[in-house]
Structure formats: structure tokens, C-alpha cells
Amino acid sequence: MSFASGPSFLGIKFIDLSTTDTVNSGVTETTAITPPEGQIYSLIGLEVAIPDPAGSASGDHTFQLVNSSFSNLSEYLLCVRNSGGAINAQNDAGLVGDTEMPSGIDEQLFAILGERIWCSNSIPLNVVYENDTDVNQTGSRTMKFLFKVYKEVL
């Protein structure tokens, strides 16, 4: 599988996974972004804003972009925020958290804007939110993604 130049570029795809659904304490929520067969999505922008679970006194909450390919779990972006802090990720600011991967702002921006994060029909991109605080997450979570769409070339 590879990216090809020229006519294989098919357009731009905006995906909004924002939600107000409650994530109970100790629960992980995973949503897969799975392109149609024969297409590859390559991330070119994102906006993530997840408030601190209201009233939390301990624990942390986590946002991840992950894919599982070739039997290896591969984290593209990881942002962990301790109780009392919000998670944020944007094109121009990188990740805002207590633990971040990649850790440097240049590496974060390169991952977000450099088309290093991709998915296909056989290798979906998992958007993961994990609430390991002591309260339920009832806040509105903004998770928006912008992708370039390519024709998959085998």
C-alpha cells in the first residue's frame, strides 16, 4: 500500500466526532475512522477540546489517536491530563496535556500537519477517550478531523 501522486488525490474529508455522551469513570470510548475500500485518509488538521470531568479530584483522562497494524499497537498521538485539567490539541498549538506523545511541539505539529497519521479500510484510525478520573465525564467533547483522501495503490 502506498500514497501515489497526481490523479490519486481524491479530495478533502471532514469528520466531526464531537459528542455530549457521558463517559463513566473508568470507561474507555473508542470510535474507528474507517475509509471506504480503496481509499486512504491522511490527517492534515484537527481540533480537540475535552474539558476536565467536572468535580474530579483524582486520576486522569486521556485522548489518543491509535491504529493497530501488523499486530503492533501504534500510537500516533497521546495526550494525558491529570485531574483538574482540560485536553486540547490544535493545528497551531500541538497537544496540551501533562503527558504528551510525541513530547516535543515540533514533532507534534509534524505528526498532525505532515500527513504522518493515516488510515485505510483494513487499518482504521481509532479515536480513543479514556476517563480514569473519579467522576463521570459529562462535558461536551470536541473532536474534529480534516483528512486528504487518496486512492489506495497496491
PyMOL CGO cylinders between C-alpha atoms (Angstrom):
from pymol import cmd
from pymol.cgo import CYLINDER

trace = [
    CYLINDER, 0.00, 0.00, 0.00, 1.33, 3.44, -0.83, 0.3, 1, 1, 1, 1, 1, 1,
    CYLINDER, 1.33, 3.44, -0.83, 0.39, 7.01, -1.50, 0.3, 1, 1, 1, 1, 1, 1,
    CYLINDER, 0.39, 7.01, -1.50, 0.62, 7.99, -5.13, 0.3, 1, 1, 1, 1, 1, 1,
    CYLINDER, 0.62, 7.99, -5.13, 0.93, 11.44, -6.62, 0.3, 1, 1, 1, 1, 1, 1,
    CYLINDER, 0.93, 11.44, -6.62, -1.15, 13.13, -9.25, 0.3, 1, 1, 1, 1, 1, 1,
    CYLINDER, -1.15, 13.13, -9.25, -4.62, 11.80, -10.04, 0.3, 1, 1, 1, 1, 1, 1,
    CYLINDER, -4.62, 11.80, -10.04, -4.78, 9.54, -6.95, 0.3, 1, 1, 1, 1, 1, 1,
    CYLINDER, -4.78, 9.54, -6.95, -5.70, 12.56, -4.79, 0.3, 1, 1, 1, 1, 1, 1,
    CYLINDER, -5.70, 12.56, -4.79, -9.49, 12.40, -4.45, 0.3, 1, 1, 1, 1, 1, 1,
    CYLINDER, -9.49, 12.40, -4.45, -10.33, 15.37, -2.22, 0.3, 1, 1, 1, 1, 1, 1,
    CYLINDER, -10.33, 15.37, -2.22, -10.77, 16.53, 1.36, 0.3, 1, 1, 1, 1, 1, 1,
    CYLINDER, -10.77, 16.53, 1.36, -12.86, 14.80, 4.07, 0.3, 1, 1, 1, 1, 1, 1,
    CYLINDER, -12.86, 14.80, 4.07, -14.07, 16.47, 7.29, 0.3, 1, 1, 1, 1, 1, 1,
    CYLINDER, -14.07, 16.47, 7.29, -15.09, 14.15, 10.14, 0.3, 1, 1, 1, 1, 1, 1,
    CYLINDER, -15.09, 14.15, 10.14, -16.73, 15.51, 13.30, 0.3, 1, 1, 1, 1, 1, 1,
    CYLINDER, -16.73, 15.51, 13.30, -16.81, 13.04, 16.20, 0.3, 1, 1, 1, 1, 1, 1,
    CYLINDER, -16.81, 13.04, 16.20, -17.81, 15.67, 18.77, 0.3, 1, 1, 1, 1, 1, 1,
    CYLINDER, -17.81, 15.67, 18.77, -20.22, 14.36, 21.40, 0.3, 1, 1, 1, 1, 1, 1,
    CYLINDER, -20.22, 14.36, 21.40, -22.02, 15.13, 24.62, 0.3, 1, 1, 1, 1, 1, 1,
    CYLINDER, -22.02, 15.13, 24.62, -22.40, 11.47, 25.59, 0.3, 1, 1, 1, 1, 1, 1,
    CYLINDER, -22.40, 11.47, 25.59, -21.40, 10.66, 29.17, 0.3, 1, 1, 1, 1, 1, 1,
    CYLINDER, -21.40, 10.66, 29.17, -18.25, 8.58, 29.66, 0.3, 1, 1, 1, 1, 1, 1,
    CYLINDER, -18.25, 8.58, 29.66, -18.44, 6.94, 33.07, 0.3, 1, 1, 1, 1, 1, 1,
    CYLINDER, -18.44, 6.94, 33.07, -15.49, 6.85, 35.42, 0.3, 1, 1, 1, 1, 1, 1,
    CYLINDER, -15.49, 6.85, 35.42, -13.13, 4.02, 34.47, 0.3, 1, 1, 1, 1, 1, 1,
    CYLINDER, -13.13, 4.02, 34.47, -14.56, 3.65, 30.94, 0.3, 1, 1, 1, 1, 1, 1,
    CYLINDER, -14.56, 3.65, 30.94, -12.79, 3.90, 27.57, 0.3, 1, 1, 1, 1, 1, 1,
    CYLINDER, -12.79, 3.90, 27.57, -14.67, 5.12, 24.49, 0.3, 1, 1, 1, 1, 1, 1,
    CYLINDER, -14.67, 5.12, 24.49, -13.26, 4.14, 21.08, 0.3, 1, 1, 1, 1, 1, 1,
    CYLINDER, -13.26, 4.14, 21.08, -14.52, 5.27, 17.67, 0.3, 1, 1, 1, 1, 1, 1,
    CYLINDER, -14.52, 5.27, 17.67, -12.94, 3.92, 14.48, 0.3, 1, 1, 1, 1, 1, 1,
    CYLINDER, -12.94, 3.92, 14.48, -12.42, 6.08, 11.40, 0.3, 1, 1, 1, 1, 1, 1,
    CYLINDER, -12.42, 6.08, 11.40, -12.57, 3.60, 8.54, 0.3, 1, 1, 1, 1, 1, 1,
    CYLINDER, -12.57, 3.60, 8.54, -12.33, 4.87, 4.95, 0.3, 1, 1, 1, 1, 1, 1,
    CYLINDER, -12.33, 4.87, 4.95, -14.20, 3.08, 2.18, 0.3, 1, 1, 1, 1, 1, 1,
    CYLINDER, -14.20, 3.08, 2.18, -12.41, 0.20, 0.46, 0.3, 1, 1, 1, 1, 1, 1,
    CYLINDER, -12.41, 0.20, 0.46, -9.73, 1.53, -1.90, 0.3, 1, 1, 1, 1, 1, 1,
    CYLINDER, -9.73, 1.53, -1.90, -9.20, 4.85, -0.09, 0.3, 1, 1, 1, 1, 1, 1,
    CYLINDER, -9.20, 4.85, -0.09, -6.59, 6.17, 2.33, 0.3, 1, 1, 1, 1, 1, 1,
    CYLINDER, -6.59, 6.17, 2.33, -7.20, 9.11, 4.66, 0.3, 1, 1, 1, 1, 1, 1,
    CYLINDER, -7.20, 9.11, 4.66, -4.21, 11.22, 5.66, 0.3, 1, 1, 1, 1, 1, 1,
    CYLINDER, -4.21, 11.22, 5.66, -4.65, 13.66, 8.57, 0.3, 1, 1, 1, 1, 1, 1,
    CYLINDER, -4.65, 13.66, 8.57, -3.99, 17.33, 7.74, 0.3, 1, 1, 1, 1, 1, 1,
    CYLINDER, -3.99, 17.33, 7.74, -5.76, 19.04, 10.64, 0.3, 1, 1, 1, 1, 1, 1,
    CYLINDER, -5.76, 19.04, 10.64, -7.53, 18.51, 13.93, 0.3, 1, 1, 1, 1, 1, 1,
    CYLINDER, -7.53, 18.51, 13.93, -9.28, 20.29, 16.75, 0.3, 1, 1, 1, 1, 1, 1,
    CYLINDER, -9.28, 20.29, 16.75, -9.71, 18.53, 20.09, 0.3, 1, 1, 1, 1, 1, 1,
    CYLINDER, -9.71, 18.53, 20.09, -11.13, 20.17, 23.22, 0.3, 1, 1, 1, 1, 1, 1,
    CYLINDER, -11.13, 20.17, 23.22, -12.09, 17.93, 26.13, 0.3, 1, 1, 1, 1, 1, 1,
    CYLINDER, -12.09, 17.93, 26.13, -12.88, 19.57, 29.48, 0.3, 1, 1, 1, 1, 1, 1,
    CYLINDER, -12.88, 19.57, 29.48, -11.78, 18.24, 32.83, 0.3, 1, 1, 1, 1, 1, 1,
    CYLINDER, -11.78, 18.24, 32.83, -14.52, 15.93, 34.14, 0.3, 1, 1, 1, 1, 1, 1,
    CYLINDER, -14.52, 15.93, 34.14, -16.43, 18.33, 36.43, 0.3, 1, 1, 1, 1, 1, 1,
    CYLINDER, -16.43, 18.33, 36.43, -15.69, 17.74, 40.09, 0.3, 1, 1, 1, 1, 1, 1,
    CYLINDER, -15.69, 17.74, 40.09, -12.81, 15.32, 39.57, 0.3, 1, 1, 1, 1, 1, 1,
    CYLINDER, -12.81, 15.32, 39.57, -10.38, 15.14, 42.47, 0.3, 1, 1, 1, 1, 1, 1,
    CYLINDER, -10.38, 15.14, 42.47, -8.08, 12.33, 41.33, 0.3, 1, 1, 1, 1, 1, 1,
    CYLINDER, -8.08, 12.33, 41.33, -7.00, 10.28, 38.33, 0.3, 1, 1, 1, 1, 1, 1,
    CYLINDER, -7.00, 10.28, 38.33, -6.51, 11.38, 34.76, 0.3, 1, 1, 1, 1, 1, 1,
    CYLINDER, -6.51, 11.38, 34.76, -8.19, 11.33, 31.36, 0.3, 1, 1, 1, 1, 1, 1,
    CYLINDER, -8.19, 11.33, 31.36, -6.62, 10.54, 28.01, 0.3, 1, 1, 1, 1, 1, 1,
    CYLINDER, -6.62, 10.54, 28.01, -7.08, 11.27, 24.29, 0.3, 1, 1, 1, 1, 1, 1,
    CYLINDER, -7.08, 11.27, 24.29, -5.31, 9.06, 21.73, 0.3, 1, 1, 1, 1, 1, 1,
    CYLINDER, -5.31, 9.06, 21.73, -5.12, 8.54, 18.00, 0.3, 1, 1, 1, 1, 1, 1,
    CYLINDER, -5.12, 8.54, 18.00, -4.13, 4.90, 17.53, 0.3, 1, 1, 1, 1, 1, 1,
    CYLINDER, -4.13, 4.90, 17.53, -4.09, 2.29, 14.81, 0.3, 1, 1, 1, 1, 1, 1,
    CYLINDER, -4.09, 2.29, 14.81, -3.32, -1.37, 15.06, 0.3, 1, 1, 1, 1, 1, 1,
    CYLINDER, -3.32, -1.37, 15.06, -1.35, -2.55, 12.11, 0.3, 1, 1, 1, 1, 1, 1,
    CYLINDER, -1.35, -2.55, 12.11, 0.80, -5.58, 11.58, 0.3, 1, 1, 1, 1, 1, 1,
    CYLINDER, 0.80, -5.58, 11.58, -0.19, -6.87, 15.06, 0.3, 1, 1, 1, 1, 1, 1,
    CYLINDER, -0.19, -6.87, 15.06, 1.53, -3.91, 16.75, 0.3, 1, 1, 1, 1, 1, 1,
    CYLINDER, 1.53, -3.91, 16.75, -0.32, -1.17, 18.58, 0.3, 1, 1, 1, 1, 1, 1,
    CYLINDER, -0.32, -1.17, 18.58, 0.87, 2.09, 17.13, 0.3, 1, 1, 1, 1, 1, 1,
    CYLINDER, 0.87, 2.09, 17.13, 0.07, 5.35, 18.94, 0.3, 1, 1, 1, 1, 1, 1,
    CYLINDER, 0.07, 5.35, 18.94, 0.24, 8.39, 16.73, 0.3, 1, 1, 1, 1, 1, 1,
    CYLINDER, 0.24, 8.39, 16.73, -0.80, 10.94, 19.33, 0.3, 1, 1, 1, 1, 1, 1,
    CYLINDER, -0.80, 10.94, 19.33, -1.28, 10.60, 23.08, 0.3, 1, 1, 1, 1, 1, 1,
    CYLINDER, -1.28, 10.60, 23.08, -2.37, 13.31, 25.49, 0.3, 1, 1, 1, 1, 1, 1,
    CYLINDER, -2.37, 13.31, 25.49, -2.90, 12.55, 29.19, 0.3, 1, 1, 1, 1, 1, 1,
    CYLINDER, -2.90, 12.55, 29.19, -4.25, 15.22, 31.51, 0.3, 1, 1, 1, 1, 1, 1,
    CYLINDER, -4.25, 15.22, 31.51, -4.31, 14.93, 35.29, 0.3, 1, 1, 1, 1, 1, 1,
    CYLINDER, -4.31, 14.93, 35.29, -7.49, 15.65, 37.24, 0.3, 1, 1, 1, 1, 1, 1,
    CYLINDER, -7.49, 15.65, 37.24, -8.25, 19.36, 37.07, 0.3, 1, 1, 1, 1, 1, 1,
    CYLINDER, -8.25, 19.36, 37.07, -7.04, 19.93, 33.51, 0.3, 1, 1, 1, 1, 1, 1,
    CYLINDER, -7.04, 19.93, 33.51, -8.57, 20.02, 30.04, 0.3, 1, 1, 1, 1, 1, 1,
    CYLINDER, -8.57, 20.02, 30.04, -7.16, 18.22, 26.99, 0.3, 1, 1, 1, 1, 1, 1,
    CYLINDER, -7.16, 18.22, 26.99, -6.54, 20.34, 23.90, 0.3, 1, 1, 1, 1, 1, 1,
    CYLINDER, -6.54, 20.34, 23.90, -4.96, 19.67, 20.52, 0.3, 1, 1, 1, 1, 1, 1,
    CYLINDER, -4.96, 19.67, 20.52, -4.90, 22.05, 17.57, 0.3, 1, 1, 1, 1, 1, 1,
    CYLINDER, -4.90, 22.05, 17.57, -3.05, 22.54, 14.31, 0.3, 1, 1, 1, 1, 1, 1,
    CYLINDER, -3.05, 22.54, 14.31, -1.10, 25.56, 15.51, 0.3, 1, 1, 1, 1, 1, 1,
    CYLINDER, -1.10, 25.56, 15.51, -0.54, 24.67, 19.18, 0.3, 1, 1, 1, 1, 1, 1,
    CYLINDER, -0.54, 24.67, 19.18, 0.06, 20.92, 19.26, 0.3, 1, 1, 1, 1, 1, 1,
    CYLINDER, 0.06, 20.92, 19.26, -1.04, 18.96, 22.33, 0.3, 1, 1, 1, 1, 1, 1,
    CYLINDER, -1.04, 18.96, 22.33, -1.80, 20.45, 25.73, 0.3, 1, 1, 1, 1, 1, 1,
    CYLINDER, -1.80, 20.45, 25.73, -1.56, 17.86, 28.49, 0.3, 1, 1, 1, 1, 1, 1,
    CYLINDER, -1.56, 17.86, 28.49, 0.54, 16.65, 31.40, 0.3, 1, 1, 1, 1, 1, 1,
    CYLINDER, 0.54, 16.65, 31.40, 1.95, 13.73, 29.36, 0.3, 1, 1, 1, 1, 1, 1,
    CYLINDER, 1.95, 13.73, 29.36, 2.19, 14.03, 25.59, 0.3, 1, 1, 1, 1, 1, 1,
    CYLINDER, 2.19, 14.03, 25.59, 3.47, 11.80, 22.82, 0.3, 1, 1, 1, 1, 1, 1,
    CYLINDER, 3.47, 11.80, 22.82, 5.32, 12.87, 20.84, 0.3, 1, 1, 1, 1, 1, 1,
    CYLINDER, 5.32, 12.87, 20.84, 6.66, 15.13, 23.58, 0.3, 1, 1, 1, 1, 1, 1,
    CYLINDER, 6.66, 15.13, 23.58, 8.11, 17.99, 21.51, 0.3, 1, 1, 1, 1, 1, 1,
    CYLINDER, 8.11, 17.99, 21.51, 5.94, 20.63, 19.86, 0.3, 1, 1, 1, 1, 1, 1,
    CYLINDER, 5.94, 20.63, 19.86, 7.79, 20.31, 16.53, 0.3, 1, 1, 1, 1, 1, 1,
    CYLINDER, 7.79, 20.31, 16.53, 7.22, 16.55, 16.45, 0.3, 1, 1, 1, 1, 1, 1,
    CYLINDER, 7.22, 16.55, 16.45, 3.56, 17.01, 17.40, 0.3, 1, 1, 1, 1, 1, 1,
    CYLINDER, 3.56, 17.01, 17.40, 2.96, 19.55, 14.64, 0.3, 1, 1, 1, 1, 1, 1,
    CYLINDER, 2.96, 19.55, 14.64, 4.82, 17.37, 12.14, 0.3, 1, 1, 1, 1, 1, 1,
    CYLINDER, 4.82, 17.37, 12.14, 2.60, 14.41, 13.09, 0.3, 1, 1, 1, 1, 1, 1,
    CYLINDER, 2.60, 14.41, 13.09, -0.58, 16.48, 12.82, 0.3, 1, 1, 1, 1, 1, 1,
    CYLINDER, -0.58, 16.48, 12.82, 0.23, 18.54, 9.73, 0.3, 1, 1, 1, 1, 1, 1,
    CYLINDER, 0.23, 18.54, 9.73, 2.79, 16.38, 7.92, 0.3, 1, 1, 1, 1, 1, 1,
    CYLINDER, 2.79, 16.38, 7.92, 0.41, 13.65, 6.74, 0.3, 1, 1, 1, 1, 1, 1,
    CYLINDER, 0.41, 13.65, 6.74, 2.10, 11.15, 9.08, 0.3, 1, 1, 1, 1, 1, 1,
    CYLINDER, 2.10, 11.15, 9.08, -1.20, 9.94, 10.56, 0.3, 1, 1, 1, 1, 1, 1,
    CYLINDER, -1.20, 9.94, 10.56, -3.20, 7.84, 8.13, 0.3, 1, 1, 1, 1, 1, 1,
    CYLINDER, -3.20, 7.84, 8.13, -5.77, 5.06, 7.92, 0.3, 1, 1, 1, 1, 1, 1,
    CYLINDER, -5.77, 5.06, 7.92, -7.26, 2.70, 5.37, 0.3, 1, 1, 1, 1, 1, 1,
    CYLINDER, -7.26, 2.70, 5.37, -10.20, 0.32, 5.21, 0.3, 1, 1, 1, 1, 1, 1,
    CYLINDER, -10.20, 0.32, 5.21, -8.07, -2.52, 6.55, 0.3, 1, 1, 1, 1, 1, 1,
    CYLINDER, -8.07, -2.52, 6.55, -6.21, -0.34, 9.10, 0.3, 1, 1, 1, 1, 1, 1,
    CYLINDER, -6.21, -0.34, 9.10, -8.69, 2.06, 10.72, 0.3, 1, 1, 1, 1, 1, 1,
    CYLINDER, -8.69, 2.06, 10.72, -7.70, 5.01, 12.88, 0.3, 1, 1, 1, 1, 1, 1,
    CYLINDER, -7.70, 5.01, 12.88, -9.07, 4.67, 16.40, 0.3, 1, 1, 1, 1, 1, 1,
    CYLINDER, -9.07, 4.67, 16.40, -10.04, 7.81, 18.28, 0.3, 1, 1, 1, 1, 1, 1,
    CYLINDER, -10.04, 7.81, 18.28, -9.83, 6.88, 21.96, 0.3, 1, 1, 1, 1, 1, 1,
    CYLINDER, -9.83, 6.88, 21.96, -11.03, 8.78, 25.02, 0.3, 1, 1, 1, 1, 1, 1,
    CYLINDER, -11.03, 8.78, 25.02, -10.34, 7.19, 28.40, 0.3, 1, 1, 1, 1, 1, 1,
    CYLINDER, -10.34, 7.19, 28.40, -11.82, 8.54, 31.63, 0.3, 1, 1, 1, 1, 1, 1,
    CYLINDER, -11.82, 8.54, 31.63, -9.73, 7.33, 34.56, 0.3, 1, 1, 1, 1, 1, 1,
    CYLINDER, -9.73, 7.33, 34.56, -10.86, 10.09, 36.91, 0.3, 1, 1, 1, 1, 1, 1,
    CYLINDER, -10.86, 10.09, 36.91, -13.06, 9.57, 39.96, 0.3, 1, 1, 1, 1, 1, 1,
    CYLINDER, -13.06, 9.57, 39.96, -16.19, 11.08, 38.32, 0.3, 1, 1, 1, 1, 1, 1,
    CYLINDER, -16.19, 11.08, 38.32, -18.17, 10.67, 35.09, 0.3, 1, 1, 1, 1, 1, 1,
    CYLINDER, -18.17, 10.67, 35.09, -17.25, 12.86, 32.10, 0.3, 1, 1, 1, 1, 1, 1,
    CYLINDER, -17.25, 12.86, 32.10, -20.43, 14.76, 31.25, 0.3, 1, 1, 1, 1, 1, 1,
    CYLINDER, -20.43, 14.76, 31.25, -18.79, 17.63, 29.37, 0.3, 1, 1, 1, 1, 1, 1,
    CYLINDER, -18.79, 17.63, 29.37, -19.07, 18.24, 25.65, 0.3, 1, 1, 1, 1, 1, 1,
    CYLINDER, -19.07, 18.24, 25.65, -16.06, 16.78, 23.81, 0.3, 1, 1, 1, 1, 1, 1,
    CYLINDER, -16.06, 16.78, 23.81, -14.97, 18.43, 20.56, 0.3, 1, 1, 1, 1, 1, 1,
    CYLINDER, -14.97, 18.43, 20.56, -13.10, 16.06, 18.24, 0.3, 1, 1, 1, 1, 1, 1,
    CYLINDER, -13.10, 16.06, 18.24, -12.85, 17.26, 14.64, 0.3, 1, 1, 1, 1, 1, 1,
    CYLINDER, -12.85, 17.26, 14.64, -10.54, 15.94, 11.93, 0.3, 1, 1, 1, 1, 1, 1,
    CYLINDER, -10.54, 15.94, 11.93, -9.60, 17.01, 8.41, 0.3, 1, 1, 1, 1, 1, 1,
    CYLINDER, -9.60, 17.01, 8.41, -8.15, 14.45, 6.01, 0.3, 1, 1, 1, 1, 1, 1,
    CYLINDER, -8.15, 14.45, 6.01, -6.80, 14.35, 2.49, 0.3, 1, 1, 1, 1, 1, 1,
    CYLINDER, -6.80, 14.35, 2.49, -8.33, 11.40, 0.64, 0.3, 1, 1, 1, 1, 1, 1,
    CYLINDER, -8.33, 11.40, 0.64, -6.19, 9.32, -1.71, 0.3, 1, 1, 1, 1, 1, 1,
    CYLINDER, -6.19, 9.32, -1.71, -6.85, 6.36, -3.92, 0.3, 1, 1, 1, 1, 1, 1,
    CYLINDER, -6.85, 6.36, -3.92, -5.08, 3.32, -2.46, 0.3, 1, 1, 1, 1, 1, 1,
    CYLINDER, -5.08, 3.32, -2.46, -2.39, 1.96, -4.77, 0.3, 1, 1, 1, 1, 1, 1,
    CYLINDER, -2.39, 1.96, -4.77, -1.30, -1.61, -4.22, 0.3, 1, 1, 1, 1, 1, 1,
]
cmd.load_cgo(trace, "trace")
